[in-house]
Amino acid sequence: MTSAPRLRADRAGTVHLFPGQGDFGLGPLLRALSTTPSLRRALGEVFEEVDQVAPELGVLPIGPRLTAATAPSARDLAAEMPGTLQLAQFGVSLAVHRALEEDGLVAGRFVAVSFGEIPALTAADSCSIGDGARLAGRLGQLLTSHGGGMTLLGAGPFEARRLLAQAGPEAVRTVLACVNHAGETVISGPLPDLEAAERCAGARGVAAQRLRLPFMSHHPGLAEEAAAFEQYARLLRLEPPRRPVFSAVAGRLHGAGTDLPKALGSCLVKAFSLPTVLPSGLGGAALAVEMGTGSALAGAVRAVAPGVRALAPLAEGPWPAPAATWLPARVPAQQAARSSGGRPGTVAGRPGTADARSVGGEQPVASAGTPAGGSTAVPAGASAAMPVGGRACAPADASVAARAGLPVEAAARAVRPARAATAGGRVSEAPRMPDPRTTRSHRPPSTSTGRTS
């Protein structure tokens, strides 16, 4: 059995990697829970708050099920109401981050890929856990309501663009969504166009693997959903992060001048290239640690920046052994409360939550056959994948959609009742999501992107 590494982590040289969707399964988490007390504690703390928000989204509580004797799989959660799997991934990523910091791997900065911006910004104290959960669930609903798909190609960006051009008018709506590394890209589009591109790839001997996602992402066709997500985010309280958060989609750090709702919305429509942004995102770090249950983003770091040691504790193990000598001094509770503005979701005295300063798409995959870039990374056939098939609509508050300033047709689509197919083929309808400004547990929205004390 491999012994747990005792890494003498230097905070300034350590980066936490927050992956996008796709490379997410529950098996690695469940195996680690029984042997990692810090992870079990962090999971309980985080999901205690996430599950308070779940009913607003029509989602069943998740936390107790993750620690039950017969825990669900990611596939089980994906078959539930849209947004369920995103809530689970959000909570798990945040719990892994907290547990690793408790055990000594405190990060000087975060690198976030698409969906990963939401838990990264939450970890950087830009919003409460409750508001982070709202963002994660709402994003899942909006993406699922549109449909489409994504495919991993065993081709670099030049070859991928040439292939799309050769596929002709049948694939005209398929776009290059992200570049994982020099030999791997992800394309995204409506299903008929995506299938045409896949046929063209097969005819030319290019490996093509459909990702098990019931939606496309990093696609200009999601402009209406991006606008709706941006406007929804403006109803929540988002503040400048207290630790640097580097957005792979934006290609820069989020800071005091960043319009965070706009940045989050842009993750739905903007393509990105990991080889282009990762070197600056890592900022000279010596150690990069993945905050998910997979290893796709850590693999991308190895491919793009081989001089950086990349770890995926849950997927590859072992979990780093706690070492009190690495831990920074605990911050007094009163100081932590002042530093965090007394916001819910901040744990006084937790390393990194009170004394940081800071900066925040969909996930890339690094190894062949495992996606590394864009919105998702689990290929069809993987046990952790979301089912491909019927479109489910997102429950939404009509007033929220109206405030998004969308065309009547788009607003109507955004608020039509959510329907999710169950295992038995029955369809259930989710309750409408209340306006977060009137939710009792929600903080009043801020009209400024500047920090308020």
N, C-alpha and C positions, 0 to 999 in steps of 0.2 A: 504494500500500500504506500502510495506517495505521501511523504510527510508534508505538513502545511508549511509553506515558505514563510520565513521571518524576514520580511522586507523592511529595511530601515528607510521608510518612506520620507522623502523630503517634500513637504507640502508644496513648495514653489515648483518642484519638478514633477508633480503628480497631477494627472488629468483624469477626470471621470467622464466616460463616454456614454451618452444617452442615445440608444438606437431608435430608429423609426420602427414602423410596424412590420410584421412578417416573421422575423426571426424570434418568435416568442412561443414557448411551450411551457407547460407547468411541471413537467417531469423533473427537470433539474432543481427547481425550487423545492418541490415536495421532498426530494431526497436530502436536500441540505437542511431542511427545517429541524429534523430530529437531532442533528449533530452541531447545529450552530445557534446557540442561545441568543446572540445578538440579532440574528436575522428573524428569529421567531418573535422577539420583543418588538422589533421595528415593524414587522408585518402587522402585528396586533394594533400598534399605535396608529399606523397610517390608515388601515382599513376601518378603524373605529370612526374616523372622520369621512373617509370616502363613502362608507355605507350610509351615512346620514344624508348624502346627496343623491344616492342611487334611486330612491323613489321618485324624485323629481323627473328622472329620465325614463321612468317605467322599467327600471332594472332591479332585479332581486339583489339582496345583500350578498356580497361576495366573500368578505373576510372569514366568517365562520365556516364557510364551505371549503376554503383552502386548507384549513387545519383539521377538517373532519376525517374520520377513518376512511371514508370513501370519497376522496376529493374529486371534483370534476376535471376533465381535460380541457385544454384550450379549444379543442373541437366542440366540446359540449357547450362552453361559454359562447362560442361563435354562433351556435344554433339558437341562442336565446335572442332577446330583444337587441336591435342595433344599438351599439354603444357599450354593451356588456364587456366585450373583449377589450375594448379600449380602456374602460375603467380598470379592468384587471391589470393590464400592462402598465398603466400609469401608476397604480398603487404598488405593484411589485418593483418597478424601477426605483421609485422613491424609497421603498423599504430597503432594497439592496444598497443604495447610496448611504442611507443612515447607518445601516449595520456595519458597512465597511469603514465608515468614519469612526464609529464607536470602537472598532477593532484596530484603529490606527492609520488607515489609509485615507488621510484627510487630503482633499484636493485643493490645489491653488486655482484651478479653473475647470470649466465644464465645456465639452464639445457635444453639441446636440444635432441630431439629424432628423429633420422634419418633425414627425410626431414627438420625437424625443425632446423638442423644445419645451413642451408643456411640463413634464416632470423636472427638466433641468431648471426652468425658471422658478418652479415651485421650490426646488431644493435651494435655489439662490435667494429665496425669500422675496421673490417678486410678487407672489400672491399666496393666499392661504391654500391649504390642502383642499378645502371644499371648493374653492373657485378653480383650482387646477383640475379637480375631478369633473366639474361642470364643463370645462373646455374640452377635456378628453372625450367625455361622453357625447357632447354635441358634435364634435368633429366626426366621430364614428357614424353618427346618424346622418349627417349631411353627405358624407362620402358614399354611404350605402344607398342613399336615396337616388343617387345619380346612376350608379352602376358602372359598367365597363370592366376593364381588367388590365393586368400588367404581365409582361413576359420578359424573362431573363434570356439574354443572348450571349453566346460565347463568341463575342466579337467586340472589337474596340470601337470607339466613337466614329471614326472615319468609315469603317466597314459597315457599321450599323446604319449610318445615314445613306450610304450608297444602296444598301439593301432596301431601305424604305422607298427610295426613289425608284428602284427597279420593280417594286411591288405594284406600282401603278396606281390608278385612281381608286381601286378598291380599298387601298390602305391609306388613303390620303389623310385621314383623321388620326392616324397613329403617329406619335411623336417620340423622340428620344427624351426619356424622363430623367435618367441619371447615368453617370459613368462611375462604375465601381473601381475599376483599375484599367490598365492598358488593354486587357483582353476580355473585359466583361462590361456589359451595359444592360440597362433595363428600358424597354419601350412601353408605352402606355396609350390606351385609346378605347373607343367603343368596341364591343366584341366583334362585330362583323369585320371591321378594319384590322383589328388585332389578329384575327384568324387569317386574313389575307396575307399579312406580314409574316405570320408563322409558316404559312405554306411556301412563301417565297424563300424563307430561311431554309426550310427543309430541302427545297429543290437545289439550293446552292451549297448544301452540306454544312450549314451553320447551325450549331446546337441552339435550340429554342425550348425553353421550359416555362410553362404558364405558372405564375404565382397564384397561390390559393387565396385570392382576395376577390371579394364581390364588388370591386370598384376600381376605377382608375385614379391616378393621382399625378401631381406635377404635370398637369395638362391644362392648356389654355381654355379648353371646353368647360372647365370648372369655375369660370369667372363669377357666375351667379352664386355658387356655393361659397366661394372665397369671400365675396362681399357680405353674404349672410353671416359667415363665421366671424369676420372682422367686426361687424356691427354687434353681434352677440358678445364678443370679447369686450367691447366698449361699455357694456352694462356692468362689467365686473371691475374690481379694483386691481389694476396692474401697475406696479411701481418698478423703477429701475432695479435690476438685480444687485444683490450685495456681494456677489462674487462674479468674476468674468464668465459670461456664457457666450461661446462662439457658435454662431449659427452656420451650419454647412450650406443651407439654402441661400442665406444672405451673403455668405462669404466674409463675415466680419463679426466683431463683438457687439453684443447689445449693450448699450450704455444709457446715460441719462437722456440723451437726445433721441433715442429710438422710439418710434411709434410702434409699440408692441402689438396692439391689435392688428395693425396693417401688416407687420412682419409675420404674424401667425397666419393671417389670411393668405399671404403670398406663398406659403408653403404648399398650398393646394395647386397652384398654377405654374410655379417656377421650376425649371429643370436645374440640375446642379452637377458638378463634377468633383468627386472626392479627391482625385489626384491633384486637382487645382487648389482646393481649399484646405485639405488636411494638414499640410506642412505648416501653414500659418496658424491654423486652429490649434495645433498641439503646442505652439509657442515655445519650442525648445525643451519640452518635457522629456524626462528620461523614462517615465512610467505612465502607461495609459491603461485604465481598468474599465471593463464594460459593466454597465449598470443594468443589464438585462439578463434573461435566462439563456440567451444564445451567445454566439461568438462571431457573428458576421462583421460587426463593426471593429472588433479587435483584429479580425483577419484582414480587414481593409487597411488598418494601421500598419500591420506587418508588411503588406504588399507595397504600400506607398512610402512608409517611413521605417525601413528595416532597422534603423539604429535605435528605435524606441521599443522598450520592452512592453508588450501588450498582453494583458491578462483577461481571461473570461472566467472568473471564479466559479460561477454556477455551471456553465456548460462544460468547462474543461477541468475544473478543480485543480488543486484543492483550495478550500477557503483559507485565506491568509490567517495565520495564528495570531491571536491578540498579543500585543506587546505594549505594556504600559509605558515603556521608555519612549515609544514614538508619539504618545498622545500629548497634545498641547494642554496647557493648564485649563482647567474647567473655568468657564466664565460665570461669575456670580449671577444668580437668578435675576436680581434687580437690574444689573447691567445688561443682561441678555434681553430683558423685557424692554428696556429703553432703546437698545439698539435695533430691536425688531419692530418697534412701534407698538408693542403689545398686541400684535396681530395673531389671530388664531392660526394654528398650524405650525407655530414655532416652538420648539422645545428648549426651554431655558437650560443652559449649560451643555447642550449637545455640541460637540466639536464642529466648528464651521458654520453654525447657524447664527451666531451673534456678532462675530468679529470680521465678517467677510465684506467684500466690496465688489460689486459686479457686472457681469455682462450677460442667444438663441435662438428638421424635417421629416421625409419618410426614409426608411432604412436601407442601407446598402449591405451587400454581402461580399465576402472576399474569396471564399474557396469556390472552385468550380462546382457548379450545381447548387450552390447556395448563394442567393442574391446578396449583394452588398450595398447597394446604393439606395435608391428611392424608397417609396412608401412601404414596401414590404419585402421581406426576404425569404419567406418559406415557400419553396416550390410545391407544385401540385404533387400530392402523394405523401407529403410530410404530415406526421401525426398532429403537429401543432397548428396546422393550417386552418384558415377559415374556409367554409364551404363555398364553392363557386356555384352560382345558380340564382334562383329567384330574387328579384329586387325587393328590398324591404324599405319602407318609407320611414322617415324620421319623425318622432313626435316633436312638436314644437309649439311654442306659444305664438298664437297669431299676431299678438301685439309686437313680439320680438321681430317676426318676419316683416311686418309692416314698417317697423322702424328701420329695417335694413335698407329701405329705399329701393327695393327691387321692382322690376316690372310686375304687373298683376299676375302674369302666368308663373313667373318665378316664385312670387310670394305664395301663390296657391300651392305650388309643388312643395315648398318648404314646410307648409303647415298641414298637409294632408295627413290623415291618421297613419300612425306607424303600424305596420303589420309584419309579423315575423313568422315564418313557417316553423312549426315544431316538428319533433322527430316523427310524430304520428301523422304529419301532413295537415294538422289543424292550424288555423290561423288565429292569433291573438292580437288584441288591439291595446296599445299602450295609452296611458292617460296623458293628457296634454301637459307639457312642461310649464310650470309656473314661471312668471317673470322673475328672474333672480333678484330684481330690486325690491320685491315684496316678500322674498323668502326670509323667514324669521332668523335663520342662522347665517344669513348673508350680510356682509358688511356693506355700507353705503358705497355706491360707485364713485370713483374719482373722475373729475372732468379733465384732469391733467395727467400727462405722462410723467410729470416730475414727482419726486419723492415727497410725501407728506409725513410729518412727524406725529 
